[in-house]
Amino acid sequence: MKKPDFKTFLDSNSAEFFEYLNHASLEDRDDLRMKELSGKQKEIYEKYPKVREMLEYDNLHSLTNEECAALIEILHRKDERADVEMMNVYYKGCADAIGYLRKLKMLKEAEG
């Protein structure tokens, strides 16, 4: 008797799954909220270059109170961007699921 194989979805399909996430988040660049968040982040980085160096290049710096506030704002913006990306991926996944169910004729089409 063959032992059951308990591989998770990610164990079996991690490359394809991460490729899908990459593809699904490409459209986020055109999202109005994402553009707004990116623009504000760019403004902060231009005004406070030490903050950018800390986050993007792992360079250590002593920060002023203003720079600390800017760092906190950048981290909040990054969280918001991640939330927007995940919501978009979720909705795209739901749309894909509906498409698959229709293809398998497991979902009744709306009437009228």
NORFENQUI-V357169 format. One line per field, one symbol per residue. phi: phi as a letter, one per 20 degrees, with the letter a starting at -180 (. if undefined). burial: b if it has 9 or more other C-alpha atoms within 8 Angstrom, else e. Layout:
phi = ???
burial = ???
//
This chain:
phi = .fffddffgfgecgfffffffgffeffffefgffffffffffgffffcfffffffecleebedfgffffffffffffffffffffffffgfffffffffffffeldcfffem
burial = eeeeeeeeeeeeebeebeeebeebbeebeeeeebbebeeebeebbeebebbbbbeeeeeeeeeeeebbebbeebeebeebbeebbeebbeebeeeeebeebbeeeeeeeeee
//
